[in-house]
Amino acid sequence: MHAAYVIVTVLAAAWVGFSALSLLRRAEFVVGPLVEYGVPESWWTPLGLVKGAGALGLIVGLWVPVIGLAAAIGIVAYFLGAIVTIVRARAYGHVPFPLLYLVPVAVAAALGIAA
């Protein structure tokens, strides 16, 4: 179980880290929808930094489990908020995208708790 936890956690952290960098670098495939959802541009950098901190927290959690669990809870909350934002913007077809990030982090958290 421990190997699965490490592998899933590293992959989830890399995936969320990619999302953070994409937002911080203002990749069109990220910021285009944010404009559509009505997310103010002044929020983009803080949101990217929060995702980056969460990804880093997942990695640190491999050695300090409570940090990893806190990071996972924060990332899951972040992407649940993203789903709420998407639904409020009535862009229902975009709901699966935050789930692509939320699910691996939730699985990593569950494996960490089980380990």
Helices and strands as residue ranges (DSSP letters): H 2-24, H 28-37, G 41-43, H 44-60, H 65-88, G 92-94, H 96-114
